[in-house]
């Protein structure tokens, strides 16, 4: 389900880092030796064996991150991102695997398009990448794609991300068919007659600024509908980029009665509220929109208590000229691969709102499990998927510092705490700073 | 969870913009408004003279860029600049490079190349004046950006009320109608509350934006709520901004029956205002529009002196970066 360039397998010894793998219950200052891309030994004063030595004193060595929600813009908008640039950006963000969304031009709705993406990934991808295919042909919400064929060819899951499955009858069919493919269905929950023309969260800020509102209930109503259908069909379901308090509550309730539902949340929804839209900066325009402080608090709490299993960047590159326009004319979406950890460390971990261990789990094993990927872990015999983090470092997010082809980040000009120092993906050192 | 410090100051609008623009009433303090109204009043007196032109802004250039149709605002900005002896240039989107698909950024860069002192812009999209401000050195005056702000309209309304009704402090103004689509309403709520007036919004629920009470006004869906107001400010039903099938009101007939401002719903001496253009017989009864208590033409007259004051204020009391005209070299 994941593809990348055939890479070398590195020999490295990480010496003296705080080795932290919450899923494995590991938190110790020790050495980690990687032999030919596989974790070979954990311990103190390990033999170097002629390997490259990376001094980790004062740093954190953790399982590398998995991003379940990336827009690589291929095919169709290679000016905004490519598989090469997007996976390089992911490597810089500490990721060892990412999943790409199918809302491209053309849509990934056939074995032919998926096949060409897999070939591209085998030629260009710096880190392993998987591809979701669409649930409906052309993401038009009318006819199902040939999901079994797409699954056989390696689709990592199915989604019409960016668009909801409007008709409940069609959503039910997709859930029924999920029993055949076994690959996760992921849904963007938005009731279009309620969000129509909406530019931002409906509330005091939209009332004052005059923007058309996109109310929370436009999301939560669809969340509740899809959870009801998933419960009825007894199929699992993944909810993409949740933004509203009511959605988190609905997910928590469904999980409590045994629905196999999962959810994800983006760094921007965890860090910002609709107050940020007062800047009229097109780089805080996204779908779903930034919501009120109560919503943000509910998302943080949902991530903390595990209702929301994953952080997903929803990395959405846009060409510069498309964002140099009035807010209302700008497309939805912001980049996030290269800033996710630092943004969340700065805004949640450093102020004490979320333990570092929880963040690391939700950025790595959490998202991997949703899509049935092998969770990155620090254990003897496991493939080396590692990120070395310097939580004491600060850095400034600059427009020209990205590996992504696009720079539509909500963090431009911000100084962040916590920095990725090295990423090892599938046994290969793919990033160093 | 209550105490997470996630909002960083950097994400909030800068408190002290590097240049002085007039984009939102929120940019102004009460003292700024007092100064602008006093300046407008002195210009009002100068316009009573036989020679109406003042040399004040000689050598300055004011560019008006209108991406939306306008009669009142564009003509009054142009005349205001001329009365102050500034050079003016007016550009309408129709017939310009905008028709050829030029972006707002490129239009701003092009106009900026002429080093204008002020760019007055009207645009259908919220935030357009901020985009122009980003790409030129000129002072920006917002002449209406989508549903967001129309600050000079609010200033001329304050001027009209103060000259023809009385002090703003303690005054009660009812704003009636399509608040949802109205930049005039948003600017006026801010301006009136800034000056100590109280504001009640009256209209059908779908046309009163959810959460607007946080701007410091009260809301009523009953037209009877206008009874206690000193001024009834009638908004235009903005049919052109209403999405098809959105059902904001079942029909204009239903709207008029329920929320139309008619002579029967007013008491003698209640002043009536409207930013224009009016839909006579929809939001306002023609008898009300033409009655002695209507201040609608007075508002238009106030627009001229208030816009003169805004241009003067930006170009003479702004920060040190404002250019002073250099004397012509005499050969």
Interface residues (C-beta under 8 A of the other chain):
Chain A: X196 X197 X199 X202 X203 X204 X205 X206 X207 X208 X209 X210 X211 X212 X213 X215 X270 X271 X272 X273 X275 X276 X278 X279 X280 X284 X296 X297 X300 X301 X321 X324 X325 X326 X327 X328 X329 X347 X348 X351 X353 X413 X414
Chain B: X1 X2 X4 X5 X6 X7 X8 X10 X11 X12 X13 X103 X104 X105 X123 X125 X126 X127 X128 X130 X131 X145 X146 X147 X148 X149 X183 X186 X209 X210 X211 X212 X214 X215 X243 X246
